[in-house]
Amino acid sequence: MIKLPWSIHSRIAHAFLIVTLFIAAAHTGAFVYHWGRFNDLGLQISGWQISVHLAEQLSPLFENEPDKKKIREAFADYTFVNPGAEPYLIDSKGRILVSRYQPNNIWPVDMEPVHEFLAQEGFPTEPIYGTQPWGTHHEPVPFSVAPVTVHGEKGYLYIVLESAHSRVVSRSVGDNAVLQLSIWFYVSALIGGGSIGLGLLYMLSRRFKHLTGIVQEFKEGDYRRRAEIPSRDELGMYASTFNEMADQIEEQVQRLESTDRTRRELVAGVSHDLRAPLTRVRANIETARMELSEGAAEEGLQALERSLLACDALNELLDDLFELSKLDADGFVANVEEFSIDELLDGLLMRLQSTADESGISLRLEAAEGLPLVVGDLRLVSRAVSNLIENAIAYTKEGGSVVIAATQKQTSPEITVSISDTGVGIPEGELPHIFDRFFRASTTTKDGSGLGLAIAQRSMAVQGSRLHVKSEVGMGTTFSFSLPLSAEQ
């Protein structure tokens, strides 16, 4: 079996591990991202009214000229109670009016998130982030805001719900916890999912490997090898398709082997059958030359006559081979037509009557008058019946009989033709081989090409009919076939 340096199992395993790592990393990133936003949304919802309550408490400090010292003290008291929050008093443009810190490192507030916050009806579904005014890192922060009046002017009490210091502490602790949770999830996904996935992959690739081994063995010549995967998935369909393909290939291989075997038998048979008449022709010609050179004209003429008979036998063999090759050719189509079967049989009887008489054999036709027309290839039917009658005469002893019959059962859509003789018969064990080329039954004593029955059988087969045989040694043989009636009958 071929060893693949980079097998499908290895490829899928690496791809699976990469996908698993990617999914785990993506999940971890998404988890960290949404975890932070979830915390910020919870913080903003919980502190939604903080700025309103604080503004109500501190509004006396804003009505006249703001007392920044007192406001800072109030802010300090508030942050002491809520160390995570940072209040700021800003004007309508977002500039810082009062803060707990000195003016350095103080940045104005972006008013767009402020207006978005005040325009909300009910709690938001996503956190609204505002400006972190103090410090060097101006990352967006959750906030709460309430409108106030500052010395007759519009202003806002802006509260950062998570101060920079508190945010650093919570994020460091939270990020560490999230990191630990992510690592745990990452490792669990890698071990658990990877183990399950690789296990399933091993089972799948094992079936692939099994199929690959079967295909390789089939390729190496084991045409009986078949896949055995009792599943209904794609691999089961692949195995079933392979088995069907293997059946067809094995059948074709057997057919080719049979064809090659037949070809060898044909060559051997033709060589044998051609050698005998050619030898007789040569011998008779040599005899005729010798007789004629010695002045024996009559003996020379007899030798030439025997040569002509041998040539006739050779010509008959070649005709039979040519006929059989036409019948076996791909694309051969019978010339189907309507004809009278009783007229055909009567004509064959008249042509072969003299042959039967010379052999001392009774030849007769038994057919009802007015038989309906049948459908078939007239030439092929005539050739088949002629071969069967000639065989029956040849293998029937003097004093025997050959009967040609054409019968139609009541309401039957076909006519059955049979040729029966009282000849030597065929052994039962040889009956399956009598239609093989050049086959001669063991009871045969006369010469012949061995192609007559093969031609008769093939002549009927190309018309969709079948040649049947019944025989008993010493009692005789009967061949029969049926032809359909004309549609006009």
Backbone hydrogen bonds, N-H to C=O, Kabsch-Sander energy under -0.5 kcal/mol:
donor,donor_aa,acceptor,acceptor_aa,energy
4,L,2,I,-0.6
7,S,4,L,-0.6
11,R,7,S,-2.3
12,I,8,I,-2.8
13,A,9,H,-2.5
14,H,10,S,-2.5
15,A,11,R,-2.6
16,F,12,I,-2.8
17,L,13,A,-2.5
18,I,14,H,-2.5
19,V,15,A,-2.5
20,T,16,F,-2.7
21,L,17,L,-2.7
22,F,18,I,-2.6
23,I,19,V,-2.8
24,A,20,T,-2.6
25,A,21,L,-2.7
26,A,22,F,-3.0
27,H,23,I,-2.8
28,T,24,A,-2.4
29,G,25,A,-2.7
30,A,26,A,-2.7
31,F,27,H,-2.6
32,V,28,T,-2.7
33,Y,29,G,-2.5
34,H,30,A,-2.7
35,W,31,F,-2.3
36,G,32,V,-2.1
37,R,33,Y,-1.9
38,F,34,H,-2.4
39,N,35,W,-2.3
40,D,36,G,-2.4
41,L,37,R,-2.6
42,G,38,F,-2.3
43,L,39,N,-2.5
44,Q,40,D,-2.4
45,I,41,L,-2.5
46,S,42,G,-2.3
47,G,43,L,-1.6
48,W,45,I,-1.3
50,I,47,G,-1.1
51,S,47,G,-0.5
53,H,49,Q,-2.3
54,L,50,I,-2.6
55,A,51,S,-2.4
56,E,52,V,-2.0
57,Q,53,H,-1.7
58,L,54,L,-2.1
59,S,55,A,-1.2
61,L,58,L,-1.5
62,F,59,S,-1.5
63,E,59,S,-1.1
64,N,60,P,-0.5
67,D,61,L,-0.8
68,K,66,P,-1.2
71,I,67,D,-2.6
72,R,68,K,-2.7
73,E,69,K,-2.2
74,A,70,K,-2.7
75,F,71,I,-2.8
76,A,72,R,-2.8
77,D,73,E,-2.6
78,Y,74,A,-2.4
79,T,75,F,-2.7
80,F,76,A,-1.7
81,V,77,D,-1.6
82,N,78,Y,-3.0
85,A,82,N,-2.1
86,E,160,V,-2.4
88,Y,158,Y,-2.4
89,L,98,V,-2.6
90,I,88,Y,-0.6
90,I,156,Y,-2.7
91,D,95,R,-1.9
92,S,154,K,-0.8
94,G,91,D,-1.6
97,L,89,L,-3.5
98,V,89,L,-1.6
100,R,87,P,-0.5
106,I,103,P,-1.3
107,W,133,P,-2.0
109,V,94,G,-3.1
114,V,110,D,-0.6
115,H,111,M,-2.6
116,E,112,E,-2.2
117,F,113,P,-2.5
118,L,114,V,-2.4
119,A,115,H,-1.5
120,Q,117,F,-1.2
122,G,120,Q,-0.6
129,Y,127,P,-0.6
130,G,141,V,-3.4
135,G,105,N,-1.2
138,H,136,T,-0.7
139,E,137,H,-0.6
141,V,130,G,-1.9
143,F,128,I,-0.7
144,S,159,I,-2.4
146,A,157,L,-1.5
148,V,155,G,-2.5
150,V,148,V,-0.5
150,V,153,E,-3.6
151,H,62,F,-2.5
151,H,149,T,-0.7
153,E,150,V,-1.9
155,G,148,V,-2.7
156,Y,90,I,-2.8
157,L,146,A,-3.1
158,Y,88,Y,-3.0
158,Y,156,Y,-0.8
159,I,144,S,-3.2
159,I,157,L,-0.5
160,V,86,E,-3.1
160,V,158,Y,-0.5
161,L,142,P,-1.6
161,L,159,I,-0.6
162,E,142,P,-0.6
163,S,84,G,-2.9
167,R,163,S,-3.2
168,V,164,A,-2.3
169,V,165,H,-2.4
170,S,166,S,-3.2
171,R,167,R,-2.6
172,S,168,V,-2.2
173,V,169,V,-2.5
174,G,170,S,-3.7
175,D,171,R,-3.4
176,N,172,S,-1.5
177,A,173,V,-2.1
178,V,174,G,-3.3
179,L,175,D,-2.9
180,Q,176,N,-2.4
181,L,177,A,-2.7
182,S,178,V,-3.1
183,I,179,L,-2.9
184,W,180,Q,-2.5
185,F,181,L,-2.7
186,Y,182,S,-3.5
187,V,183,I,-3.0
188,S,184,W,-2.6
189,A,185,F,-3.2
190,L,186,Y,-2.2
191,I,187,V,-3.0
192,G,188,S,-3.0
193,G,188,S,-0.6
193,G,189,A,-1.0
194,G,189,A,-1.0
194,G,190,L,-0.6
195,S,191,I,-2.2
196,I,192,G,-2.5
197,G,193,G,-3.1
198,L,194,G,-3.0
199,G,195,S,-2.1
200,L,196,I,-2.7
201,L,197,G,-2.6
202,Y,198,L,-2.5
203,M,199,G,-2.1
204,L,200,L,-2.4
205,S,201,L,-3.4
206,R,202,Y,-2.2
207,R,203,M,-1.4
208,F,204,L,-1.9
209,K,205,S,-3.1
210,H,206,R,-2.2
211,L,207,R,-2.5
212,T,208,F,-2.9
213,G,209,K,-2.5
214,I,210,H,-2.0
215,V,211,L,-2.7
216,Q,212,T,-2.4
217,E,213,G,-2.4
218,F,214,I,-2.6
219,K,215,V,-2.5
220,E,216,Q,-1.8
221,G,218,F,-1.5
222,D,217,E,-2.2
223,Y,221,G,-1.7
225,R,222,D,-1.6
231,S,229,I,-2.3
237,M,233,D,-2.3
238,Y,234,E,-2.5
239,A,235,L,-2.9
240,S,236,G,-2.7
241,T,237,M,-2.8
242,F,238,Y,-2.6
243,N,239,A,-2.5
244,E,240,S,-2.3
245,M,241,T,-2.7
246,A,242,F,-3.2
247,D,243,N,-2.4
248,Q,244,E,-2.2
249,I,245,M,-2.7
250,E,246,A,-3.0
251,E,247,D,-2.6
252,Q,248,Q,-2.5
253,V,249,I,-2.9
254,Q,250,E,-2.8
255,R,251,E,-2.3
256,L,252,Q,-2.8
257,E,253,V,-2.9
258,S,254,Q,-2.8
259,T,255,R,-2.9
260,D,256,L,-3.0
261,R,257,E,-2.7
262,T,258,S,-2.9
263,R,259,T,-2.7
264,R,260,D,-2.4
265,E,261,R,-2.7
266,L,262,T,-3.3
267,V,263,R,-2.9
268,A,264,R,-2.7
269,G,265,E,-3.3
270,V,266,L,-3.3
271,S,267,V,-2.6
272,H,268,A,-2.3
273,D,269,G,-3.2
274,L,270,V,-2.7
275,R,271,S,-1.7
276,A,272,H,-1.5
278,L,274,L,-2.0
279,T,275,R,-2.4
280,R,276,A,-2.2
281,V,277,P,-2.9
282,R,278,L,-2.5
283,A,279,T,-2.6
284,N,280,R,-2.9
285,I,281,V,-2.5
286,E,282,R,-2.5
287,T,283,A,-2.4
288,A,284,N,-2.9
289,R,285,I,-2.7
290,M,286,E,-2.3
291,E,287,T,-3.1
292,L,288,A,-2.9
293,S,289,R,-2.2
294,E,290,M,-1.2
295,G,292,L,-1.2
296,A,291,E,-2.9
297,A,295,G,-1.4
300,G,296,A,-1.8
301,L,297,A,-2.5
302,Q,298,E,-2.0
303,A,299,E,-2.1
304,L,300,G,-2.1
305,E,301,L,-2.2
306,R,302,Q,-2.2
307,S,303,A,-1.8
308,L,304,L,-2.2
309,L,305,E,-2.0
310,A,306,R,-2.4
311,C,307,S,-2.5
312,D,308,L,-2.3
313,A,309,L,-2.3
314,L,310,A,-2.4
315,N,311,C,-2.7
316,E,312,D,-2.5
317,L,313,A,-2.1
318,L,314,L,-2.3
319,D,315,N,-2.3
320,D,316,E,-2.4
321,L,317,L,-2.4
322,F,318,L,-2.3
323,E,319,D,-2.6
324,L,320,D,-2.6
325,S,321,L,-2.3
326,K,322,F,-1.8
327,L,323,E,-2.1
328,D,324,L,-1.9
329,A,325,S,-0.7
329,A,326,K,-0.6
332,F,329,A,-1.5
336,V,334,A,-1.3
337,E,376,G,-2.2
339,F,374,V,-2.0
341,I,339,F,-0.6
344,L,340,S,-1.7
345,L,341,I,-2.5
346,D,342,D,-2.2
347,G,343,E,-2.1
348,L,344,L,-2.0
349,L,345,L,-2.2
350,M,346,D,-2.0
351,R,347,G,-1.8
352,L,348,L,-2.1
353,Q,349,L,-0.9
356,A,352,L,-2.1
357,D,353,Q,-2.6
358,E,354,S,-2.3
359,S,355,T,-1.2
360,G,357,D,-1.4
361,I,356,A,-2.7
362,S,400,G,-2.4
364,R,402,V,-2.0
366,E,404,I,-3.6
367,A,365,L,-0.6
368,A,406,A,-0.9
371,L,368,A,-0.7
374,V,339,F,-2.6
375,V,484,P,-2.4
376,G,337,E,-2.4
378,L,376,G,-0.9
381,V,377,D,-2.8
382,S,378,L,-2.4
383,R,379,R,-2.4
384,A,380,L,-2.6
385,V,381,V,-2.7
386,S,382,S,-2.5
387,N,383,R,-2.4
388,L,384,A,-2.2
389,I,385,V,-2.6
390,E,386,S,-2.6
391,N,387,N,-2.4
392,A,388,L,-2.4
393,I,389,I,-2.6
394,A,390,E,-2.4
395,Y,391,N,-2.2
396,T,393,I,-1.1
399,G,360,G,-3.0
400,G,397,K,-2.2
402,V,362,S,-3.4
403,V,420,S,-2.7
404,I,364,R,-2.8
405,A,403,V,-0.5
405,A,418,S,-2.7
406,A,366,E,-2.0
407,T,416,T,-2.5
412,S,409,K,-2.2
415,I,483,L,-2.6
416,T,407,T,-2.7
417,V,481,F,-3.0
418,S,405,A,-2.4
419,I,479,F,-2.7
420,S,403,V,-2.6
421,D,477,T,-2.2
422,T,401,S,-1.1
424,V,395,Y,-2.0
430,E,427,P,-1.4
431,L,427,P,-0.6
431,L,428,E,-1.0
433,H,430,E,-1.6
434,I,431,L,-1.1
436,D,433,H,-1.8
438,F,450,G,-1.5
439,F,436,D,-1.6
439,F,450,G,-0.7
444,T,441,A,-1.8
455,I,451,L,-2.6
456,A,452,G,-2.2
457,Q,453,L,-2.9
458,R,454,A,-2.3
459,S,455,I,-2.5
460,M,456,A,-1.7
461,A,457,Q,-2.0
462,V,458,R,-2.1
463,Q,460,M,-1.0
464,G,461,A,-1.9
465,S,460,M,-2.4
468,H,466,R,-0.6
468,H,480,S,-3.1
470,K,478,T,-2.2
472,E,476,G,-2.1
474,G,424,V,-3.1
475,M,472,E,-2.5
476,G,472,E,-1.8
478,T,470,K,-3.0
479,F,419,I,-2.2
480,S,468,H,-2.0
481,F,417,V,-2.2
483,L,415,I,-2.4
485,L,413,P,-2.5
486,S,373,L,-2.2
489,Q,486,S,-1.7
